Amino acid sequence: MKSTAFTIGLVLAALLGIGDLATGALDGPPPEVVVITTILGVVTLAGVVHAWRGGRAGLWAVVVTRALSGLGAVPGLLVDDTTGAVKGVIVVGLVLTFVTLALIVPGLRRAPASSAAA
């Protein structure tokens, strides 16, 4: 059974993945950034579906893609021609990414092996 925190984390990851897909509709990022961000969004969404069904590989995919997406957003904070509003969106995205990872990473811990009583 999934904990409430884990469920919230997966929902946030799905929303962030959808946000990555929406990046393609923006008029600012270079084409390479749009392609990479779109791929990260698709893999995140596929990972969320797999993780929702209990797949560890899907959960790993979500963790890795969200971390990469967050790291990829950081340069947007450092570029001079990024507007204040866009920087605000980046900061919110980074905070949500951190919260998402904090909620789902505990799900990566393996359940302790049960030892059979002899």
N, C-alpha and C positions, 0 to 999 in steps of 0.2 A: 504494500500500500504506500502511495506517495504522501509525503508530509505536505502540509499546507505551504510551508516555505519553499519546498522543492517545486510544487505546482506553480506558485507565483513566479519563481525563477524561470521556469520553462515558458510561461506566458510572456514574461518580459523579454526573454530571448527571442520568441517568435515576433513580438512587436519590433524589436531592434532589427531582426532580419528583414521584416517588411520595410522598415526605414532604410535599410541598405538598398533594397530594390528601388525605393523611391528616389534614391540619389541620381539614378539615370535620368530623371525628369528635370533635374536642376540644370541651370545654365552656366554654372561656374567651374566645376571640377574638370580637370583634363580628362580626355577619353580613357587613358590608362587607369586612372583612379575609378572612373565609372565602371569599367569592366571588372576590375578587381573587387570593388565593393559589391557589385551585382553577384559575382560568384560567391563571395562570402555570405551574402544574404540567402542565396539559394541553398548553399550547404548548411547554413544555420537552420533554415526551415525544414530541410530534410532530416537533419539531426534531431530537431525538436520532436518530429513525428516518431522517429526511431526511439528516442529516449522516453517519450510518453508511453510507448509500448514496452518499456523495460530494457531497451538495448543500451548496453554500456558504450558501444562504439558510437552510437548517436550522441550520447552525453559528452563523450570526448570531442566529437566534432563540434558540438555547440560551444564547449569551453574554448577550444582552439580558435574557432572562427570569431567568437566574440572578443577574445583577447587580441587577435590580429586586427580586427576592425577598430577596436579602441586605440591600439597603437598607431594605426594608419590615420586616425583622426587628429592626432596630436600636432602634426605639422601645420594643420589649418589654424592652430592657435598662434603659431610663430610667424606666419606670413603677414606682411604689412598690409596687403590689400584685402584681407578678410575683414568684412564689416563686423561691427559690434554684435549685431543680431545673429550672424552666423556663428561667431565665437560663442555666444550664449547657447545656441543650439548644440554646438560641439561639447561644451562643458556639461550640459544636461545629459547628452548621450554618453559621455564618459562616466558620469555619476551613475546613470542607469546600468551601464555595463558593469561597473564595479559591484553594484547591488546584485545584479543578476548572477555574476560569478560567485559572490558570497553565498547566495541562496542555493546554487546548484552544485558547487564543488564538493560539499559534504556528501552528496549522492555518489561520488566516485569511490568513496571508501567501501571496500569489500565488507560484506557481512562476516562476522567471525565464524569460522568453521565450527560446526557443532561436533563435539566428540561423542561418540557412542559409548554409553556406559557398558562396561564389560560384566 
